[in-house]
């Protein structure tokens, strides 16, 4: 089985997982943002802003990952929209934002909360889940970037150029 077959199978699976966990992260961060807006019971403005940034990052990820899947299915024949460069741009920005979101939530929570031993955070379990899924998204995006970089290097060495398609 050639590498192109693996990419044709793996691309929708990888981006499908990125979208799936992005939707979970979107639901968590949207719910927390809604509660913070209604009840103003966030611990600090920093907590509110970090959750909102995670909401933005998950929305960005869902939209652009969905766009890349649709474009990949529609024209995986070497179009600029499905090229290694296009994937690197979208995944690069997503990686930067997930790194910032996950790290900021982790820093805010001090690495995680023991919900039985604290009472400072109103939504302890939800914030722990937000942190965990943010790191999972970061891991999936990192994996996707590594695969795209490898495919780009292979395509460049093969003589297809840097604008060549992912498959």
DSSP file (Angstrom, degrees, kcal/mol; ACC not computed):
  #  RESIDUE AA STRUCTURE BP1 BP2  ACC     N-H-->O    O-->H-N    N-H-->O    O-->H-N    TCO  KAPPA ALPHA  PHI   PSI    X-CA   Y-CA   Z-CA
    1    1 A X              0   0    0      0, 0.0     2,-0.0     0, 0.0     5,-0.0   0.000 360.0 360.0 360.0 127.5    0.0    0.0    0.0
    2    2 A X     >  -     0   0    0      1,-0.1     4,-1.5     4,-0.0     3,-0.4  -0.236 360.0-110.4 -77.8 166.1    1.5    3.3   -1.1
    3    3 A X  H  > S+     0   0    0      1,-0.2     4,-2.4     2,-0.2     5,-0.2   0.843 116.3  62.3 -63.9 -33.9    1.9    6.4    1.0
    4    4 A X  H  > S+     0   0    0      1,-0.2     4,-2.6     2,-0.2    -1,-0.2   0.882 101.7  51.7 -61.1 -37.0   -0.8    8.2   -1.1
    5    5 A X  H  > S+     0   0    0     -3,-0.4     4,-1.9     2,-0.2     5,-0.2   0.903 109.1  50.1 -65.2 -41.0   -3.3    5.6    0.1
    6    6 A X  H  X S+     0   0    0     -4,-1.5     4,-3.4     1,-0.2     5,-0.2   0.908 112.1  47.8 -63.7 -40.6   -2.4    6.2    3.7
    7    7 A X  H  X S+     0   0    0     -4,-2.4     4,-2.5     2,-0.2     5,-0.2   0.913 109.3  52.7 -67.5 -41.8   -2.8   10.0    3.2
    8    8 A X  H  X S+     0   0    0     -4,-2.6     4,-0.5     1,-0.2    -1,-0.2   0.852 119.5  36.0 -62.7 -33.3   -6.1    9.6    1.5
    9    9 A X  H  X S+     0   0    0     -4,-1.9     4,-1.1    -5,-0.2    -2,-0.2   0.878 120.2  46.5 -83.1 -41.4   -7.4    7.5    4.4
   10   10 A X  H  X S+     0   0    0     -4,-3.4     4,-3.3    -5,-0.2     5,-0.3   0.807  99.4  66.6 -76.2 -30.3   -5.6    9.3    7.2
   11   11 A X  H  X S+     0   0    0     -4,-2.5     4,-2.6    -5,-0.2     5,-0.3   0.956 105.8  40.7 -58.9 -53.8   -6.4   12.9    6.2
   12   12 A X  H  X S+     0   0    0     -4,-0.5     4,-1.9    -5,-0.2    -1,-0.2   0.866 117.1  50.7 -64.1 -32.8  -10.2   12.7    6.8
   13   13 A X  H  X S+     0   0    0     -4,-1.1     4,-2.3     2,-0.2    -2,-0.2   0.953 113.5  43.7 -67.5 -48.4   -9.6   10.6   10.0
   14   14 A X  H  X S+     0   0    0     -4,-3.3     4,-2.2     1,-0.2    -2,-0.2   0.949 119.2  41.6 -62.8 -49.8   -7.1   13.1   11.4
   15   15 A X  H  X S+     0   0    0     -4,-2.6     4,-2.3    -5,-0.3    -1,-0.2   0.815 111.6  57.1 -71.0 -28.0   -9.1   16.2   10.6
   16   16 A X  H  X S+     0   0    0     -4,-1.9     4,-2.8    -5,-0.3    -1,-0.2   0.904 108.8  46.5 -64.4 -41.0  -12.3   14.5   11.6
   17   17 A X  H  X S+     0   0    0     -4,-2.3     4,-2.7     2,-0.2     5,-0.3   0.895 110.5  52.6 -66.7 -39.4  -10.8   13.9   15.1
   18   18 A X  H  X S+     0   0    0     -4,-2.2     4,-1.5     1,-0.2    -2,-0.2   0.918 113.7  44.0 -60.7 -42.3   -9.6   17.5   15.2
   19   19 A X  H  X S+     0   0    0     -4,-2.3     4,-2.4     2,-0.2    -2,-0.2   0.923 112.1  52.7 -68.6 -44.0  -13.1   18.6   14.4
   20   20 A X  H  X S+     0   0    0     -4,-2.8     4,-1.8     1,-0.2    -2,-0.2   0.946 115.0  39.5 -57.5 -51.5  -14.7   16.2   16.8
   21   21 A X  H  X S+     0   0    0     -4,-2.7     4,-2.3     1,-0.2    -1,-0.2   0.780 112.2  58.7 -73.0 -24.0  -12.6   17.3   19.8
   22   22 A X  H  X S+     0   0    0     -4,-1.5     4,-2.5    -5,-0.3    -1,-0.2   0.877 104.9  50.3 -65.9 -38.2  -12.9   20.9   18.6
   23   23 A X  H  X S+     0   0    0     -4,-2.4     4,-2.6     2,-0.2    -2,-0.2   0.897 110.5  49.2 -66.9 -40.2  -16.7   20.6   18.9
   24   24 A X  H  X S+     0   0    0     -4,-1.8     4,-2.4     2,-0.2    -2,-0.2   0.935 113.4  46.3 -62.5 -45.4  -16.3   19.2   22.4
   25   25 A X  H  X S+     0   0    0     -4,-2.3     4,-2.7     1,-0.2     5,-0.3   0.879 111.4  52.9 -64.6 -37.7  -14.0   22.1   23.3
   26   26 A X  H  X S+     0   0    0     -4,-2.5     4,-2.7     2,-0.2     5,-0.3   0.923 109.3  48.8 -61.6 -45.2  -16.4   24.6   21.7
   27   27 A X  H  X S+     0   0    0     -4,-2.6     4,-2.3     2,-0.2    -2,-0.2   0.927 113.8  45.8 -62.9 -45.1  -19.3   23.2   23.8
   28   28 A X  H  X S+     0   0    0     -4,-2.4     4,-2.5     1,-0.2     5,-0.2   0.952 117.1  42.6 -62.6 -49.9  -17.3   23.5   27.0
   29   29 A X  H  X S+     0   0    0     -4,-2.7     4,-2.5     1,-0.2    -2,-0.2   0.860 114.4  50.9 -69.8 -34.2  -16.0   26.9   26.3
   30   30 A X  H  X S+     0   0    0     -4,-2.7     4,-2.5    -5,-0.3    -1,-0.2   0.907 111.5  48.4 -67.5 -40.6  -19.3   28.3   25.0
   31   31 A X  H  X S+     0   0    0     -4,-2.3     4,-2.4    -5,-0.3    -2,-0.2   0.936 113.9  46.1 -63.9 -45.8  -21.1   26.9   28.1
   32   32 A X  H  X S+     0   0    0     -4,-2.5     4,-2.8     2,-0.2     5,-0.2   0.911 112.6  50.5 -63.4 -42.3  -18.5   28.5   30.4
   33   33 A X  H  X S+     0   0    0     -4,-2.5     4,-2.4     1,-0.2    -1,-0.2   0.911 110.2  50.6 -61.8 -41.6  -18.6   31.8   28.5
   34   34 A X  H  X S+     0   0    0     -4,-2.5     4,-2.3     2,-0.2     5,-0.2   0.925 112.0  46.5 -61.5 -45.5  -22.4   31.8   28.8
   35   35 A X  H  X>S+     0   0    0     -4,-2.4     4,-3.0     1,-0.2     5,-0.5   0.914 112.8  49.5 -63.7 -42.7  -22.3   31.2   32.5
   36   36 A X  H  X5S+     0   0    0     -4,-2.8     4,-1.4     1,-0.2     6,-0.2   0.888 112.8  47.7 -64.2 -38.1  -19.7   33.8   33.1
   37   37 A X  H  <5S+     0   0    0     -4,-2.4    -1,-0.2    -5,-0.2    -2,-0.2   0.878 119.2  39.0 -70.4 -37.0  -21.7   36.3   31.0
   38   38 A X  H  <5S+     0   0    0     -4,-2.3    -2,-0.2    -5,-0.2    -3,-0.2   0.932 131.6  22.0 -77.8 -46.7  -25.0   35.6   32.8
   39   39 A X  H  <5S-     0   0    0     -4,-3.0    -3,-0.2    -5,-0.2    -2,-0.2   0.577  83.3-141.9-103.5 -12.4  -23.8   35.1   36.4
   40   40 A X     << +     0   0    0     -4,-1.4    -4,-0.2    -5,-0.5    -3,-0.1   0.881  55.6 137.4  50.2  42.3  -20.5   37.0   36.5
   41   41 A X        +     0   0    0     -6,-0.4    81,-0.4     3,-0.0    -1,-0.1   0.090  19.8 128.7-108.3  23.5  -19.1   34.3   38.7
   42   42 A X        -     0   0    0     -6,-0.2     3,-0.1     1,-0.1    79,-0.0  -0.449  65.7-124.9 -71.1 153.8  -15.7   33.9   37.1
   43   43 A X  S    S-     0   0    0      1,-0.2     2,-0.3    -2,-0.1    -1,-0.1   0.851  84.5 -12.1 -69.9 -34.3  -12.8   34.1   39.5
   44   44 A X     >  -     0   0    0      1,-0.1     4,-1.7    -3,-0.0    -1,-0.2  -0.963  68.9-102.5-156.0 168.2  -11.1   36.9   37.5
   45   45 A X  H  > S+     0   0    0     -2,-0.3     4,-2.7     1,-0.2     5,-0.2   0.814 120.4  61.3 -65.8 -29.0  -11.2   38.6   34.2
   46   46 A X  H  > S+     0   0    0      2,-0.2     4,-2.3     1,-0.2    -1,-0.2   0.901 102.4  50.0 -63.1 -41.7   -8.2   36.6   33.2
   47   47 A X  H  > S+     0   0    0      2,-0.2     4,-1.9     1,-0.2    -2,-0.2   0.936 112.3  47.5 -62.1 -46.3  -10.3   33.4   33.7
   48   48 A X  H  X S+     0   0    0     -4,-1.7     4,-2.1     1,-0.2    -2,-0.2   0.919 113.3  47.9 -60.4 -45.3  -13.1   34.8   31.6
   49   49 A X  H  X S+     0   0    0     -4,-2.7     4,-2.3     1,-0.2    -1,-0.2   0.856 109.7  51.9 -68.4 -35.5  -10.7   35.9   28.8
   50   50 A X  H  X S+     0   0    0     -4,-2.3     4,-1.9     2,-0.2    -1,-0.2   0.885 110.5  48.4 -68.5 -38.1   -8.8   32.6   28.6
   51   51 A X  H  X S+     0   0    0     -4,-1.9     4,-2.0    -5,-0.2    -2,-0.2   0.902 111.4  50.6 -67.8 -40.1  -12.1   30.7   28.3
   52   52 A X  H  X S+     0   0    0     -4,-2.1     4,-2.3     2,-0.2    -2,-0.2   0.891 108.3  52.0 -64.3 -38.8  -13.2   33.1   25.5
   53   53 A X  H  X S+     0   0    0     -4,-2.3     4,-2.7     1,-0.2    -1,-0.2   0.891 108.5  51.1 -64.5 -37.8   -9.9   32.7   23.7
   54   54 A X  H  X S+     0   0    0     -4,-1.9     4,-2.4     2,-0.2    -1,-0.2   0.876 108.0  53.2 -65.5 -36.7  -10.4   28.9   23.8
   55   55 A X  H  X S+     0   0    0     -4,-2.0     4,-2.0     2,-0.2    -2,-0.2   0.929 111.3  45.7 -61.2 -46.2  -13.9   29.5   22.4
   56   56 A X  H  X S+     0   0    0     -4,-2.3     4,-2.8     2,-0.2    -2,-0.2   0.923 112.7  50.7 -62.3 -44.9  -12.4   31.5   19.5
   57   57 A X  H  X S+     0   0    0     -4,-2.7     4,-2.5     1,-0.2    -2,-0.2   0.896 110.6  48.1 -63.8 -41.2   -9.6   28.9   18.9
   58   58 A X  H  X S+     0   0    0     -4,-2.4     4,-2.4     2,-0.2    -1,-0.2   0.888 112.1  49.7 -67.9 -37.2  -12.1   26.0   18.8
   59   59 A X  H  X S+     0   0    0     -4,-2.0     4,-2.4    -5,-0.2    -2,-0.2   0.933 111.8  48.6 -64.3 -46.0  -14.3   27.9   16.4
   60   60 A X  H  X S+     0   0    0     -4,-2.8     4,-2.6     1,-0.2     5,-0.3   0.930 112.8  48.4 -55.9 -48.1  -11.3   28.7   14.2
   61   61 A X  H  X S+     0   0    0     -4,-2.5     4,-2.3     1,-0.2     5,-0.3   0.911 111.6  48.0 -64.2 -45.0  -10.2   25.1   14.2
   62   62 A X  H  X S+     0   0    0     -4,-2.4     4,-2.1     2,-0.2    -1,-0.2   0.935 115.0  46.1 -61.6 -46.6  -13.6   23.6   13.4
   63   63 A X  H  X S+     0   0    0     -4,-2.4     4,-2.2    -5,-0.2    -2,-0.2   0.959 118.7  38.1 -63.3 -53.3  -14.1   26.1   10.5
   64   64 A X  H  X S+     0   0    0     -4,-2.6     4,-2.2     2,-0.2    -1,-0.2   0.830 116.1  51.4 -75.1 -30.6  -10.7   25.7    8.9
   65   65 A X  H  X S+     0   0    0     -4,-2.3     4,-2.2    -5,-0.3    -1,-0.2   0.906 111.7  48.7 -68.9 -40.3  -10.4   22.0    9.5
   66   66 A X  H  X S+     0   0    0     -4,-2.1     4,-2.4    -5,-0.3    -2,-0.2   0.903 110.9  50.8 -62.4 -41.2  -13.8   21.5    7.9
   67   67 A X  H  X S+     0   0    0     -4,-2.2     4,-2.7     1,-0.2     5,-0.2   0.911 109.5  50.1 -62.8 -43.1  -12.8   23.6    5.0
   68   68 A X  H  X S+     0   0    0     -4,-2.2     4,-2.3     2,-0.2    -2,-0.2   0.882 110.6  49.9 -65.2 -37.7   -9.6   21.6    4.5
   69   69 A X  H  X S+     0   0    0     -4,-2.2     4,-2.5     2,-0.2     5,-0.2   0.947 112.5  46.6 -64.1 -47.7  -11.5   18.3    4.5
   70   70 A X  H  X S+     0   0    0     -4,-2.4     4,-2.4     1,-0.2    -2,-0.2   0.931 115.2  45.9 -61.3 -46.1  -14.1   19.6    2.0
   71   71 A X  H  X S+     0   0    0     -4,-2.7     4,-3.0     1,-0.2    -1,-0.2   0.877 111.3  53.2 -65.0 -36.9  -11.3   20.9   -0.3
   72   72 A X  H  < S+     0   0    0     -4,-2.3     4,-0.3    -5,-0.2    -2,-0.2   0.913 113.1  42.8 -64.7 -43.0   -9.3   17.7    0.1
   73   73 A X  H  < S+     0   0    0     -4,-2.5     3,-0.3     2,-0.2    -2,-0.2   0.884 118.5  46.2 -68.5 -38.0  -12.3   15.6   -1.0
   74   74 A X  H  < S+     0   0    0     -4,-2.4    -2,-0.2    -5,-0.2    -3,-0.2   0.919 132.9   6.6 -73.8 -44.8  -13.2   18.0   -3.8
   75   75 A X     X  +     0   0    0     -4,-3.0     4,-0.7    -5,-0.2     3,-0.4  -0.512  63.7 150.6-144.3  70.6   -9.8   18.6   -5.4
   76   76 A X  T  4  +     0   0    0     -3,-0.3    91,-0.3    -4,-0.3    -4,-0.1   0.069  49.9 102.5 -87.9  26.5   -7.0   16.4   -4.0
   77   77 A X  T  4 S-     0   0    0     89,-0.1    -1,-0.2    90,-0.0    88,-0.1   0.149 110.6 -70.3 -98.8  18.9   -5.3   16.6   -7.3
   78   78 A X  T  4 S+     0   0    0     -3,-0.4    -2,-0.1     1,-0.2     5,-0.1   0.648  76.0 161.2 106.0  17.4   -2.6   19.2   -6.5
   79   79 A X    ><  -     0   0    0     -4,-0.7     3,-1.1     1,-0.1    -1,-0.2  -0.332  50.5-119.5 -66.6 152.4   -4.7   22.3   -6.1
   80   80 A X  G >  S+     0   0    0      1,-0.2     3,-0.9     2,-0.2     6,-0.4   0.799 113.8  61.5 -62.2 -28.0   -3.1   25.2   -4.2
   81   81 A X  G 3  S+     0   0    0      1,-0.2    -1,-0.2     5,-0.1    -9,-0.1   0.709 111.9  36.2 -73.9 -19.6   -6.0   25.0   -1.8
   82   82 A X  G <  S+     0   0    0     -3,-1.1    84,-1.1    -7,-0.2    -1,-0.2   0.153  95.3 123.6-114.2  17.7   -5.1   21.5   -0.8
   83   83 A X  B <> S-A  165   0A   0     -3,-0.9     4,-2.1    82,-0.2    82,-0.2  -0.167  77.7-107.1 -75.2 169.1   -1.3   22.0   -1.0
   84   84 A X  H  > S+     0   0    0     80,-1.5     4,-2.8    78,-0.2     5,-0.2   0.901 121.1  54.6 -59.8 -41.9    1.2   21.4    1.7
   85   85 A X  H  > S+     0   0    0     77,-0.6     4,-2.4    79,-0.2    -1,-0.2   0.918 106.7  49.2 -61.1 -45.2    1.6   25.1    2.0
   86   86 A X  H  > S+     0   0    0     -6,-0.4     4,-2.2     1,-0.2     5,-0.2   0.919 113.5  47.2 -61.3 -43.2   -2.1   25.7    2.6
   87   87 A X  H  X S+     0   0    0     -4,-2.1     4,-3.0     1,-0.2     5,-0.3   0.914 111.5  50.8 -64.2 -42.3   -2.2   22.9    5.2
   88   88 A X  H  X S+     0   0    0     -4,-2.8     4,-2.4     2,-0.2    -2,-0.2   0.882 109.8  50.2 -64.5 -37.5    0.9   24.3    6.9
   89   89 A X  H  X S+     0   0    0     -4,-2.4     4,-2.3     2,-0.2     5,-0.2   0.965 116.5  39.8 -64.4 -52.0   -0.5   27.8    7.1
   90   90 A X  H  X S+     0   0    0     -4,-2.2     4,-2.3     1,-0.2    -2,-0.2   0.940 120.8  43.7 -64.2 -47.6   -3.8   26.7    8.7
   91   91 A X  H  X S+     0   0    0     -4,-3.0     4,-2.9    -5,-0.2    -1,-0.2   0.857 111.3  55.5 -68.3 -33.9   -2.2   24.1   10.9
   92   92 A X  H  X S+     0   0    0     -4,-2.4     4,-2.3    -5,-0.3    -2,-0.2   0.943 111.3  42.5 -63.1 -48.3    0.6   26.5   11.9
   93   93 A X  H  X S+     0   0    0     -4,-2.3     4,-2.3    -5,-0.2    -2,-0.2   0.907 115.6  50.4 -63.9 -40.5   -1.9   29.2   13.1
   94   94 A X  H  X S+     0   0    0     -4,-2.3     4,-2.8    -5,-0.2     5,-0.2   0.912 109.6  50.8 -63.4 -41.6   -4.0   26.6   14.8
   95   95 A X  H  X S+     0   0    0     -4,-2.9     4,-2.5     2,-0.2    -2,-0.2   0.923 110.3  49.3 -62.7 -44.4   -1.0   25.1   16.6
   96   96 A X  H  X S+     0   0    0     -4,-2.3     4,-2.2     1,-0.2    -1,-0.2   0.927 114.2  45.5 -60.2 -45.3    0.1   28.6   17.8
   97   97 A X  H  X S+     0   0    0     -4,-2.3     4,-2.8     2,-0.2    -2,-0.2   0.892 113.4  48.5 -69.3 -38.7   -3.4   29.3   19.1
   98   98 A X  H  X S+     0   0    0     -4,-2.8     4,-2.8     2,-0.2     5,-0.3   0.870 110.3  52.6 -68.9 -34.6   -3.9   25.8   20.8
   99   99 A X  H  X S+     0   0    0     -4,-2.5     4,-2.3    -5,-0.2     5,-0.2   0.943 113.7  43.3 -62.2 -46.0   -0.5   26.2   22.4
  100  100 A X  H  X S+     0   0    0     -4,-2.2     4,-2.3    -5,-0.2    -2,-0.2   0.918 116.7  46.7 -65.5 -43.8   -1.5   29.5   23.8
  101  101 A X  H  X S+     0   0    0     -4,-2.8     4,-2.3     2,-0.2     5,-0.2   0.952 116.2  42.7 -65.2 -50.2   -5.0   28.3   24.8
  102  102 A X  H  X S+     0   0    0     -4,-2.8     4,-2.5    32,-0.2    -2,-0.2   0.916 116.7  47.5 -64.8 -43.0   -3.9   25.1   26.5
  103  103 A X  H  X S+     0   0    0     -4,-2.3     4,-2.7    -5,-0.3    -1,-0.2   0.895 112.3  49.2 -66.2 -39.4   -0.9   26.8   28.2
  104  104 A X  H  X S+     0   0    0     -4,-2.3     4,-2.2    -5,-0.2    -2,-0.2   0.900 113.1  46.1 -69.2 -38.9   -3.0   29.7   29.5
  105  105 A X  H  X S+     0   0    0     -4,-2.3     4,-2.1    -5,-0.2     6,-0.2   0.917 114.2  49.3 -66.5 -42.2   -5.7   27.4   30.9
  106  106 A X  H  X>S+     0   0    0     -4,-2.5     5,-2.8    -5,-0.2     4,-0.8   0.921 112.2  47.6 -62.4 -43.7   -3.0   25.2   32.5
  107  107 A X  H ><5S+     0   0    0     -4,-2.7     3,-0.6     1,-0.2    -1,-0.2   0.906 110.9  51.7 -64.1 -41.1   -1.3   28.2   34.0
  108  108 A X  H 3<5S+     0   0    0     -4,-2.2    -1,-0.2     1,-0.2    -2,-0.2   0.886 115.8  40.7 -62.6 -39.0   -4.6   29.5   35.3
  109  109 A X  H ><5S-     0   0    0     -4,-2.1     3,-0.7    -5,-0.1    -1,-0.2   0.493 111.0-118.9 -89.2  -3.6   -5.4   26.2   37.0
  110  110 A X  T <<5S-     0   0    0     -4,-0.8    -3,-0.2    -3,-0.6    -4,-0.1   0.824  78.4 -44.9  69.6  30.7   -1.9   25.5   38.2
  111  111 A X  T 3 <S-     0   0    0     -5,-2.8    -1,-0.2    -6,-0.2     2,-0.2   0.356 123.2 -28.5  95.0  -5.2   -1.7   22.4   36.2
  112  112 A X    <   -     0   0    0     -3,-0.7     2,-0.4    -6,-0.3    16,-0.0  -0.545  68.0-103.6 137.3 156.6   -5.1   21.1   37.1
  113  113 A X        -     0   0    0     -2,-0.2     2,-0.9    11,-0.2     3,-0.1  -0.884   8.6-142.1-115.0 141.0   -7.5   21.3   39.9
  114  114 A X    >   -     0   0    0     -2,-0.4     3,-1.3     1,-0.1     4,-0.5  -0.876  21.4-163.1 -92.8 101.9   -8.5   18.8   42.6
  115  115 A X  T 3  S+     0   0    0     -2,-0.9     3,-0.3     1,-0.3    -1,-0.1   0.704  83.4  55.1 -67.4 -19.6  -12.1   19.6   42.7
  116  116 A X  T 3  S+     0   0    0      1,-0.2    -1,-0.3    -3,-0.1    -2,-0.0   0.732 111.0  44.5 -81.3 -22.1  -12.7   17.9   46.1
  117  117 A X  S <  S+     0   0    0     -3,-1.3     2,-0.3     2,-0.0    -2,-0.2   0.324 108.7  57.3-107.4   7.6  -10.0   20.0   47.8
  118  118 A X        +     0   0    0     -4,-0.5     6,-0.1    -3,-0.3    -5,-0.0  -0.947  39.8 178.8-137.1 156.9  -10.8   23.5   46.4
  119  119 A X        +     0   0    0     -2,-0.3    -1,-0.1     5,-0.0    -4,-0.1   0.206  63.4  93.7-138.0  14.4  -13.7   25.9   46.3
  120  120 A X  S    S+     0   0    0      1,-0.1     2,-0.5     2,-0.0    -2,-0.0   0.853  78.9  61.5 -77.7 -35.8  -12.2   28.9   44.5
  121  121 A X    >   -     0   0    0      1,-0.2     3,-0.6   -79,-0.0   -79,-0.1  -0.818  66.8-159.1 -98.2 129.0  -13.3   27.9   41.0
  122  122 A X  T 3  S+     0   0    0     -2,-0.5     2,-0.5   -81,-0.4     3,-0.2   0.890  92.0  38.0 -72.0 -39.9  -17.1   27.6   40.5
  123  123 A X  T 3> S+     0   0    0      1,-0.2     4,-2.3     2,-0.1    -1,-0.3  -0.524  72.9 154.2-111.8  62.3  -16.9   25.3   37.5
  124  124 A X  H <> S+     0   0    0     -3,-0.6     4,-2.3    -2,-0.5    -1,-0.2   0.923  71.0  44.6 -60.2 -53.2  -14.0   23.1   38.5
  125  125 A X  H  > S+     0   0    0      1,-0.2     4,-2.3     2,-0.2    -1,-0.2   0.889 113.9  50.5 -62.9 -39.9  -14.8   19.9   36.5
  126  126 A X  H  > S+     0   0    0      2,-0.2     4,-2.4     1,-0.2    -1,-0.2   0.890 110.4  49.5 -66.7 -38.4  -15.6   21.9   33.4
  127  127 A X  H  X S+     0   0    0     -4,-2.3     4,-2.2     2,-0.2    -2,-0.2   0.881 109.9  51.3 -68.3 -37.2  -12.3   23.8   33.6
  128  128 A X  H  X S+     0   0    0     -4,-2.3     4,-2.4     2,-0.2    -2,-0.2   0.918 111.9  47.1 -62.8 -42.7  -10.4   20.6   34.1
  129  129 A X  H  X S+     0   0    0     -4,-2.3     4,-2.8     2,-0.2     5,-0.3   0.896 109.2  54.5 -65.0 -40.1  -12.1   19.2   31.0
  130  130 A X  H  X S+     0   0    0     -4,-2.4     4,-1.7     1,-0.2    -1,-0.2   0.914 110.5  46.6 -58.9 -43.5  -11.4   22.4   29.1
  131  131 A X  H  X S+     0   0    0     -4,-2.2     4,-2.0     2,-0.2    -2,-0.2   0.931 112.9  48.8 -64.6 -46.4   -7.7   22.0   29.9
  132  132 A X  H  X S+     0   0    0     -4,-2.4     4,-1.9     1,-0.2    -2,-0.2   0.918 113.3  44.9 -62.7 -45.9   -7.6   18.3   28.9
  133  133 A X  H  X S+     0   0    0     -4,-2.8     4,-2.4     2,-0.2    -1,-0.2   0.811 108.9  57.8 -71.2 -28.3   -9.3   18.7   25.6
  134  134 A X  H  X S+     0   0    0     -4,-1.7     4,-2.2    -5,-0.3   -32,-0.2   0.921 109.0  45.2 -64.8 -42.3   -7.2   21.8   24.8
  135  135 A X  H  X S+     0   0    0     -4,-2.0     4,-2.2     2,-0.2    -2,-0.2   0.853 110.9  53.7 -69.4 -33.2   -4.1   19.7   25.2
  136  136 A X  H  X S+     0   0    0     -4,-1.9     4,-2.4     2,-0.2    -2,-0.2   0.920 109.2  48.4 -65.0 -43.1   -5.7   16.9   23.1
  137  137 A X  H  X S+     0   0    0     -4,-2.4     4,-2.6     2,-0.2     5,-0.2   0.912 110.1  52.4 -60.8 -42.7   -6.4   19.4   20.3
  138  138 A X  H  X S+     0   0    0     -4,-2.2     4,-2.3     1,-0.2    -2,-0.2   0.911 109.6  49.4 -60.0 -42.0   -2.8   20.6   20.6
  139  139 A X  H  X S+     0   0    0     -4,-2.2     4,-2.4     2,-0.2    -2,-0.2   0.918 111.7  47.5 -64.4 -44.9   -1.5   17.0   20.3
  140  140 A X  H  X S+     0   0    0     -4,-2.4     4,-2.3     2,-0.2    -2,-0.2   0.908 113.3  47.7 -64.0 -42.5   -3.7   16.3   17.2
  141  141 A X  H  X S+     0   0    0     -4,-2.6     4,-2.4     2,-0.2    -1,-0.2   0.885 110.8  52.3 -66.7 -38.1   -2.7   19.5   15.5
  142  142 A X  H  X S+     0   0    0     -4,-2.3     4,-2.3    -5,-0.2    -2,-0.2   0.928 109.7  49.3 -62.0 -44.9    1.0   18.8   16.2
  143  143 A X  H  X S+     0   0    0     -4,-2.4     4,-2.3     1,-0.2    -2,-0.2   0.924 111.0  49.9 -58.7 -45.6    0.6   15.3   14.7
  144  144 A X  H  X S+     0   0    0     -4,-2.3     4,-2.5     1,-0.2    -1,-0.2   0.899 109.9  50.5 -62.9 -41.0   -1.0   16.7   11.6
  145  145 A X  H  X S+     0   0    0     -4,-2.4     4,-2.8     2,-0.2    -1,-0.2   0.920 109.5  50.8 -63.0 -43.3    1.8   19.3   11.2
  146  146 A X  H  X S+     0   0    0     -4,-2.3     4,-2.4     2,-0.2    -2,-0.2   0.928 112.0  46.8 -61.2 -45.1    4.5   16.7   11.5
  147  147 A X  H  X S+     0   0    0     -4,-2.3     4,-2.6     2,-0.2    -1,-0.2   0.919 113.0  48.9 -63.6 -43.6    2.8   14.5    8.8
  148  148 A X  H  X S+     0   0    0     -4,-2.5     4,-2.4     2,-0.2    -2,-0.2   0.900 111.1  50.5 -64.3 -40.2    2.3   17.5    6.5
  149  149 A X  H  X S+     0   0    0     -4,-2.8     4,-2.5     2,-0.2    -2,-0.2   0.925 110.9  48.5 -62.4 -44.1    6.0   18.5    6.9
  150  150 A X  H  X S+     0   0    0     -4,-2.4     4,-2.5     1,-0.2    -2,-0.2   0.932 112.5  48.3 -61.4 -45.5    7.1   15.0    6.1
  151  151 A X  H  X S+     0   0    0     -4,-2.6     4,-2.4     1,-0.2    -1,-0.2   0.871 111.4  51.3 -63.2 -36.4    4.9   14.9    3.0
  152  152 A X  H  X S+     0   0    0     -4,-2.4     4,-2.3     2,-0.2    -2,-0.2   0.905 110.4  47.5 -66.4 -41.8    6.2   18.3    2.0
  153  153 A X  H  X S+     0   0    0     -4,-2.5     4,-2.4     2,-0.2    -2,-0.2   0.917 113.0  48.7 -65.2 -43.3    9.8   17.2    2.3
  154  154 A X  H  X S+     0   0    0     -4,-2.5     4,-1.9     1,-0.2    -2,-0.2   0.914 112.3  48.7 -62.9 -42.9    9.1   14.0    0.4
  155  155 A X  H  X>S+     0   0    0     -4,-2.4     5,-2.6     1,-0.2     4,-0.8   0.897 111.7  49.2 -65.0 -40.0    7.4   16.0   -2.4
  156  156 A X  H ><5S+     0   0    0     -4,-2.3     3,-0.6     4,-0.2     5,-0.2   0.904 112.4  47.4 -67.0 -40.9   10.2   18.5   -2.6
  157  157 A X  H 3<5S+     0   0    0     -4,-2.4    -1,-0.2     1,-0.2    -2,-0.2   0.825 108.9  54.9 -68.3 -30.8   12.8   15.8   -2.8
  158  158 A X  H 3<5S-     0   0    0     -4,-1.9    -1,-0.2    -5,-0.2    -2,-0.2   0.663 120.8-110.4 -75.6 -16.3   10.8   14.0   -5.5
  159  159 A X  T <<5S+     0   0    0     -4,-0.8    -3,-0.2    -3,-0.6    -2,-0.1   0.550  85.1 120.6  98.8   9.7   10.8   17.1   -7.5
  160  160 A X      < -     0   0    0     -5,-2.6    -4,-0.2     1,-0.2     3,-0.2   0.616  69.5-130.7 -80.0 -11.9    7.1   18.0   -7.1
  161  161 A X    >   -     0   0    0     -6,-0.6     3,-0.5    -5,-0.2    -1,-0.2  -0.142  27.4 -74.2  85.2 174.4    7.9   21.4   -5.6
  162  162 A X  T 3  S+     0   0    0      1,-0.2   -77,-0.6    -6,-0.1   -78,-0.2   0.625 127.3  57.7 -85.5 -14.6    6.6   23.0   -2.4
  163  163 A X  T 3  S+     0   0    0     -3,-0.2    -1,-0.2   -79,-0.1    -2,-0.1   0.472  81.3 122.8 -92.3  -1.8    3.2   23.9   -3.9
  164  164 A X  S <  S-     0   0    0     -3,-0.5   -80,-1.5   -81,-0.1   -79,-0.2  -0.091  71.1 -90.0 -60.1 158.7    2.5   20.3   -4.8
  165  165 A X  B     -A   83   0A   0    -82,-0.2   -82,-0.2   -88,-0.1    -1,-0.1  -0.159  31.4-113.2 -65.6 163.2   -0.6   18.5   -3.5
  166  166 A X              0   0    0    -84,-1.1    -1,-0.1     1,-0.2   -83,-0.1   0.758 360.0 360.0 -70.7 -24.8   -0.6   16.7   -0.3
  167  167 A X              0   0    0    -91,-0.3    -1,-0.2  -160,-0.1  -159,-0.1   0.374 360.0 360.0-117.9 360.0   -1.2   13.4   -2.2
